């Protein structure tokens, strides 16, 4: 894979973490995202990747997340949405 920028959401779950790890191993410039908390902190430390906390069920969270990533890391070329949840 030629170097590309990527965003992986839902990185705390096994699938999201595995995808982020593989993309990073393949040379992608990564940013990962999940709900704030200890699990995100632990996962980020294990993956050694830039991390943003966001609740993607919040109406403005997605646009705020993309704006933050674009400002600090460049616009992502790859998006993996491994986040899941229940909206009520």
C-alpha positions as CSV (number, residue, x, y, z in Angstrom):
1,X,0.0,0.0,0.0
2,X,1.3,3.4,-0.8
3,X,1.2,5.7,2.2
4,X,-2.3,7.0,2.8
5,X,-4.0,8.7,5.7
6,X,-6.7,6.7,7.5
7,X,-9.3,7.1,10.2
8,X,-10.6,4.0,12.0
9,X,-13.6,4.4,14.4
10,X,-14.5,1.9,17.0
11,X,-10.9,1.0,17.7
12,X,-11.6,-0.3,21.2
13,X,-13.3,-3.4,19.7
14,X,-11.3,-6.2,18.4
15,X,-12.1,-5.7,14.7
16,X,-11.4,-1.9,14.8
17,X,-8.1,-2.4,16.6
18,X,-7.0,-5.2,14.2
19,X,-7.9,-3.1,11.1
20,X,-6.0,-0.1,12.6
21,X,-3.0,-2.2,13.4
22,X,-2.9,-3.7,9.9
23,X,-3.3,-0.3,8.1
24,X,-0.5,1.1,10.2
25,X,1.7,-1.9,9.5
26,X,1.0,-1.3,5.8
27,X,2.3,2.2,6.1
28,X,-0.9,4.3,6.5
29,X,-0.8,7.4,8.5
30,X,-3.4,6.6,11.2
31,X,-5.8,8.3,13.5
32,X,-8.1,6.2,15.6
33,X,-11.3,7.1,17.4
34,X,-13.7,5.7,20.0
35,X,-15.7,6.8,23.0
36,X,-13.7,8.5,25.7
37,X,-12.5,6.4,28.6
38,X,-9.9,4.0,30.0
39,X,-10.4,1.4,27.3
40,X,-9.6,4.0,24.6
41,X,-6.5,5.1,26.5
42,X,-5.3,1.5,26.9
43,X,-6.0,0.6,23.2
44,X,-4.2,3.8,22.0
45,X,-1.2,3.0,24.1
46,X,-1.1,-0.5,22.8
47,X,-1.4,0.6,19.2
48,X,0.9,3.7,19.6
49,X,-1.3,5.7,17.3
50,X,-2.8,9.2,17.5
51,X,-6.2,9.0,19.1
52,X,-9.3,11.1,19.3
53,X,-12.2,10.5,21.7
54,X,-15.7,11.2,20.3
55,X,-19.2,9.9,20.8
56,X,-20.4,9.5,17.2
57,X,-24.0,9.3,18.2
58,X,-23.8,13.1,19.0
59,X,-25.1,15.2,16.1
60,X,-22.0,17.3,15.6
61,X,-19.4,14.8,16.6
62,X,-18.7,13.5,13.1
63,X,-18.1,16.9,11.6
64,X,-16.0,18.0,14.6
65,X,-13.9,14.8,14.3
66,X,-13.3,15.2,10.6
67,X,-12.4,18.9,11.0
68,X,-10.0,18.1,13.8
69,X,-8.3,15.4,11.8
70,X,-8.1,17.5,8.7
71,X,-6.5,20.3,10.6
72,X,-4.0,18.3,12.6
73,X,-3.2,15.3,10.3
74,X,-4.7,16.0,6.8
75,X,-7.9,14.8,5.3
76,X,-8.3,11.0,5.7
77,X,-8.2,9.0,2.4
78,X,-9.4,5.8,4.1
79,X,-12.3,5.6,6.5
80,X,-13.1,2.4,8.4
81,X,-16.3,2.7,10.5
82,X,-16.0,-0.1,13.0
83,X,-18.0,1.9,15.6
84,X,-21.3,0.4,16.7
85,X,-23.9,1.4,19.2
86,X,-27.5,1.9,20.0
87,X,-29.2,5.2,19.3
88,X,-32.3,5.8,21.3
